[in-house]
Amino acid sequence: MSPRTDLVTALLGIWFGVGLMIDAWAHSNLAELETFFTPWHAVFYSGFAVVSGWIIWQVWRNVRAGRQGLAAVPTGYLAGLVAIPAFAAFGLADMMWHTILGIETTINIFFSPSHLGLVVTMMLIITTPLRSVWNAPDIGARPALGRLLPALIGLAFATTLVLLFLSYGDAMQYRPAGIVQAFSMLQDSGAGPQGAGPGGVGPAPVGPSAERMAAAMVITNVIMLSPVLFLVRRWLLPFGSVTVMYAIMVLMPGAQTGFRNVPILLSFVAAGFVSDLLIRRLRPSGERRASYWAFAGLSAFATWSLYIGVASAVGGGLPTVPELWTGAPVIAGLIGLALGALLLPSAVTAGPVSPWAAGAERA
């Protein structure tokens, strides 16, 4: 597909993704939801309709041009095309589920079979631009930001889906005061005043336990860093790529909490900017394994140093347990280094290796 077509697919996917964020906001912040037919569901499903119609139209154009069967499906668009009827079926199942069993308002919302079917098929649809750009013959190893933008948007919105369904382990949903309080105690304090915990499944105590805070940081670290490392292994990302992705990723936890934790969300956008600086300096790639590993560790360390730094600046000062607030970014960096080693255990060539060359190397 042309870059313009992929960009339109990505922009229509934003409608789809923002519709889900509005629905997540409603589930998190409204006291009672008694019907499937809501304005936010209308935004969500209309987004599905427009992006699906656009994908189907691209296939139909190729059919009219004389292509038959799978040859009519643009490269990278097949999985999204197959996911369209599957998503519609899960949407119907979700309506029936809500009609018979009611509307979920607690953690069970993330385990509903119909919701899991919707999120998997939605992920296939919304990452269509990523697959298209990934296989584009003109993309090269060092694409410009504008050329890569559809892929960045698609992958970032897919990551927000993962963050949504792992909301019970999302560190971005805590407010600064809750973070400082969590790392100022060594044992679970139990329930406290309401309002600073994750907003995805109802109110939570201001002071989560240190254990819960640490676990949320680990989960969020892996979720946010993995897609970045996935792209860095493929391309030398242009400056601004990680900033764009992190700015999109913070929208889901922001919607769930009613954007009552803006300083924490902005710390991740700043971390994306720092990661872009690291990419410019280190030039990590599949061929530069040491730089790739260094970027993975340093990016994670910088992200969670900013997280704790912003929480301390806004939330009343440094936590009182120094081992926790000094060691947490180090743990994050080590996890980032481990992810880098798992995704790139050995250096890879920039381009595909032909079977004949591979056979010659083995010989």
C-alpha positions in Angstrom: 0.0 0.0 0.0 1.0 3.6 -0.5 2.2 5.5 2.6 -0.9 7.7 2.3 -3.2 4.7 2.4 -1.4 3.3 5.5 -1.7 6.7 7.2 -5.4 6.9 6.6 -5.7 3.3 8.0 -3.8 4.4 11.1 -5.8 7.6 11.6 -9.1 5.7 11.3 -7.6 3.3 13.8 -7.3 6.3 16.2 -11.0 6.7 16.1 -11.4 3.1 16.9 -8.9 3.2 19.8 -10.2 6.5 21.3 -13.7 5.0 21.3 -12.4 2.2 23.5 -10.7 4.8 25.7 -14.0 6.6 26.2 -15.7 3.4 27.0 -12.9 2.6 29.5 -13.4 6.0 31.1 -17.1 5.3 31.5 -16.6 1.9 33.1 -14.0 3.4 35.5 -15.7 6.7 36.5 -19.4 6.2 36.2 -21.2 4.6 39.1 -23.8 2.5 37.2 -23.9 1.2 33.6 -27.1 -0.6 33.0 -27.2 -1.0 29.2 -25.1 -2.0 26.3 -26.4 0.9 24.2 -24.4 3.9 25.4 -22.9 6.9 23.6 -19.3 5.6 24.2 -20.2 2.3 22.7 -21.5 4.2 19.7 -18.1 6.0 19.3 -16.3 2.7 19.7 -18.3 0.6 17.2 -18.5 3.5 14.7 -14.7 3.5 14.8 -14.7 -0.2 14.1 -17.1 0.4 11.2 -15.1 3.2 9.5 -11.7 1.4 9.7 -13.2 -1.9 8.6 -14.9 -0.2 5.7 -11.7 1.4 4.7 -9.8 -2.0 4.8 -12.5 -3.7 2.8 -12.5 -0.9 0.3 -8.8 -1.4 -0.4 -9.4 -5.1 -1.2 -12.4 -4.2 -3.4 -10.3 -1.8 -5.4 -7.9 -4.6 -6.1 -10.7 -6.9 -7.1 -12.0 -4.3 -9.6 -8.5 -4.0 -10.9 -8.6 -7.7 -11.8 -6.8 -9.4 -8.9 -8.3 -12.6 -7.6 -8.3 -14.4 -4.2 -5.5 -13.5 -1.8 -3.8 -11.5 -4.5 -6.5 -8.8 -4.0 -5.5 -8.3 -0.3 -2.8 -5.8 0.2 0.4 -7.0 2.0 -0.1 -6.7 5.7 -3.9 -6.3 5.5 -5.0 -10.0 5.6 -5.0 -10.5 9.3 -7.0 -7.2 9.8 -9.4 -8.3 7.1 -10.0 -11.7 8.7 -10.4 -10.0 12.1 -13.3 -7.8 10.9 -16.1 -10.5 10.9 -14.6 -12.0 14.0 -14.8 -8.7 15.9 -18.4 -8.3 14.7 -19.2 -11.7 16.1 -17.6 -11.0 19.4 -19.4 -7.7 19.6 -22.7 -9.5 19.2 -21.7 -12.0 21.8 -20.7 -9.1 24.1 -24.2 -7.5 23.7 -25.9 -10.8 24.5 -23.5 -11.3 27.5 -24.4 -7.9 28.9 -28.1 -8.3 28.3 -28.2 -11.6 30.1 -25.5 -11.2 32.8 -25.3 -7.5 33.2 -22.5 -4.9 32.9 -19.2 -5.7 34.6 -17.8 -2.9 36.8 -14.9 -4.6 38.7 -11.9 -6.6 37.7 -14.1 -9.2 36.0 -14.4 -6.8 33.1 -10.8 -7.9 32.1 -11.6 -11.6 32.1 -14.9 -11.6 30.2 -14.6 -14.0 27.2 -16.4 -11.6 24.9 -14.1 -8.8 25.9 -11.0 -10.9 25.3 -12.3 -11.8 21.9 -12.9 -8.2 21.1 -9.4 -7.0 22.2 -7.6 -9.7 20.3 -9.4 -9.0 17.0 -9.2 -5.3 17.6 -5.4 -5.7 18.0 -5.2 -7.4 14.6 -7.2 -4.6 13.0 -5.4 -1.7 14.6 -1.9 -3.1 13.8 -2.6 -3.4 10.1 -0.5 -0.3 9.3 2.4 -1.8 11.2 2.4 -5.0 9.1 2.0 -3.0 5.9 4.9 -0.7 6.7 7.0 -3.7 8.0 6.8 -5.3 4.5 7.0 -2.1 2.4 9.8 -2.4 -0.2 10.7 1.3 0.1 11.0 1.5 3.9 14.7 0.9 4.3 16.7 0.5 7.5 16.5 4.2 8.4 12.9 5.5 7.7 11.8 9.0 8.2 9.4 9.7 11.0 6.5 10.5 8.6 7.0 7.2 6.7 7.1 5.3 9.9 4.2 7.1 11.6 1.4 4.7 10.6 3.3 1.8 12.2 4.1 3.8 15.3 0.4 4.7 15.8 -0.8 1.2 15.2 1.7 -0.5 17.6 1.2 2.2 20.3 -2.6 1.8 20.2 -2.2 -2.0 20.4 0.0 -1.5 23.5 -2.8 0.5 25.1 -5.0 -2.5 24.7 -2.6 -4.6 26.7 -2.4 -1.9 29.3 -6.2 -1.8 29.5 -6.5 -5.5 30.1 -3.6 -5.5 32.6 -5.0 -2.4 34.4 -4.6 -4.2 37.8 -0.9 -4.0 37.2 -0.6 -0.6 35.6 1.8 1.7 37.5 0.7 4.7 35.4 -2.6 4.8 37.2 -1.2 5.8 40.6 -1.0 9.4 41.7 2.3 10.9 43.0 1.1 10.8 46.6 0.3 7.1 46.4 3.7 6.3 44.9 5.5 8.2 47.6 3.5 6.6 50.3 3.9 3.1 48.8 7.7 3.4 48.9 7.7 4.9 52.4 6.6 1.6 54.0 7.9 -1.9 54.1 4.6 -3.7 54.7 1.1 -3.6 53.3 -0.8 -0.9 55.1 -4.2 -2.2 54.0 -6.9 0.1 52.8 -6.5 3.8 53.3 -8.1 7.0 52.0 -9.6 6.6 48.6 -8.5 8.1 45.3 -4.9 7.6 44.3 -4.8 4.0 43.2 -5.5 2.5 39.8 -8.7 3.9 38.3 -9.5 1.0 35.9 -11.5 -1.1 38.3 -13.0 1.3 40.8 -11.5 3.2 43.7 -8.4 2.1 45.4 -6.4 3.2 48.5 -4.1 6.2 48.4 -1.3 4.0 49.7 -0.9 0.7 47.8 1.5 -1.7 49.4 5.1 -1.5 48.4 4.8 -5.0 47.0 1.9 -4.0 44.7 3.7 -0.9 43.6 6.9 -2.8 42.8 4.9 -5.4 40.9 3.0 -2.8 38.9 6.3 -1.1 37.9 7.7 -4.4 36.6 4.5 -5.2 34.6 4.3 -1.7 33.1 8.0 -1.7 32.3 7.8 -4.8 30.2 4.6 -3.7 28.5 5.9 -0.3 27.4 9.5 -1.2 26.6 8.8 -4.4 24.6 7.2 -2.8 21.5 10.0 -0.2 21.4 12.6 -2.9 21.4 10.6 -4.8 18.8 10.9 -1.8 16.4 14.5 -1.0 17.3 15.5 -4.5 16.2 14.0 -3.8 12.8 14.8 -0.1 12.2 17.0 2.7 13.4 14.1 4.7 14.7 13.9 8.4 13.7 14.0 11.0 16.4 10.6 11.4 18.0 9.4 7.8 17.5 9.4 6.7 21.1 8.0 10.1 22.3 5.1 9.6 19.9 4.5 6.1 21.1 4.7 6.9 24.8 2.4 9.9 24.3 -0.2 7.5 22.8 0.3 4.8 25.4 -0.4 7.1 28.4 -3.9 7.9 27.0 -5.5 4.7 28.2 -4.5 5.0 31.9 -5.2 8.7 31.6 -8.8 8.0 30.4 -9.3 5.3 33.1 -8.3 7.7 35.9 -10.0 10.7 34.4 -6.6 12.3 33.9 -6.2 12.9 37.6 -2.6 11.7 37.4 -1.3 14.0 34.7 2.2 14.5 36.2 2.9 10.8 36.2 1.6 10.5 32.6 3.9 13.4 31.5 6.9 11.7 33.1 6.4 8.8 30.6 6.2 11.3 27.7 9.5 12.8 29.0 10.9 9.3 29.2 10.1 8.8 25.5 12.0 11.9 24.7 15.0 10.6 26.7 14.8 7.3 24.9 14.9 9.1 21.5 18.0 10.9 22.7 19.5 7.5 23.6 18.7 6.1 20.2 20.4 9.1 18.5 23.5 8.6 20.7 23.7 4.8 20.8 22.3 3.9 17.3 20.9 0.5 18.5 20.0 -2.0 15.8 19.9 -5.7 15.1 23.5 -5.5 13.9 24.7 -3.6 16.9 23.9 -5.9 19.8 25.9 -4.1 22.5 24.2 -0.8 21.7 20.8 -2.5 21.6 21.3 -4.0 25.0 22.6 -0.7 26.4 19.6 1.1 25.0 17.2 -1.4 26.6 18.7 -1.1 30.0 19.3 2.7 30.0 15.8 3.5 28.6 14.1 1.5 31.3 16.3 3.0 34.0 15.6 6.5 32.8 11.9 5.9 32.5 11.5 4.8 36.1 13.9 7.3 37.5 11.7 10.0 36.0 8.6 8.2 37.4 9.9 8.3 40.9 11.5 11.7 40.5 8.2 13.3 39.3 6.2 11.5 42.0 8.6 12.8 44.7 8.5 16.3 43.3 4.7 16.5 43.2 3.8 14.0 45.9 5.5 15.5 48.9 9.1 14.5 48.8 11.3 11.4 48.5 9.9 8.2 49.9 11.4 7.4 53.3 12.7 3.9 52.4 15.8 4.6 50.4 16.3 1.0 49.2 13.0 1.1 47.4 13.2 4.4 45.5 16.9 4.0 44.6 16.7 0.3 43.7 13.4 0.3 41.7 15.0 2.1 38.7 17.9 -0.3 38.8 15.6 -3.3 38.8 13.8 -1.7 35.8 17.1 -1.3 34.0 18.1 -4.9 34.6 14.7 -6.1 33.4 15.2 -3.9 30.3 18.6 -5.4 29.7 17.1 -8.9 30.0 14.4 -8.0 27.5 17.1 -6.8 25.1 19.0 -10.0 25.5 15.9 -12.1 24.9 14.8 -10.2 21.8 18.4 -10.0 20.4 20.5 -12.9 21.7 22.8 -12.5 18.8 23.4 -9.9 16.1 21.3 -10.1 13.0 21.8 -8.7 9.5 19.9 -5.7 8.3 18.3 -7.5 5.4 17.0 -11.0 4.7 19.6 -13.7 4.0 18.9 -15.8 1.0 18.6 -19.6 1.4 21.6 -20.1 -0.7 23.8 -17.8 1.4 22.6 -19.4 4.5 23.5 -22.8 3.1 26.9 -21.6 2.1 27.5 -20.4 5.7 26.5 -23.7 7.1 28.8 -25.5 4.7 
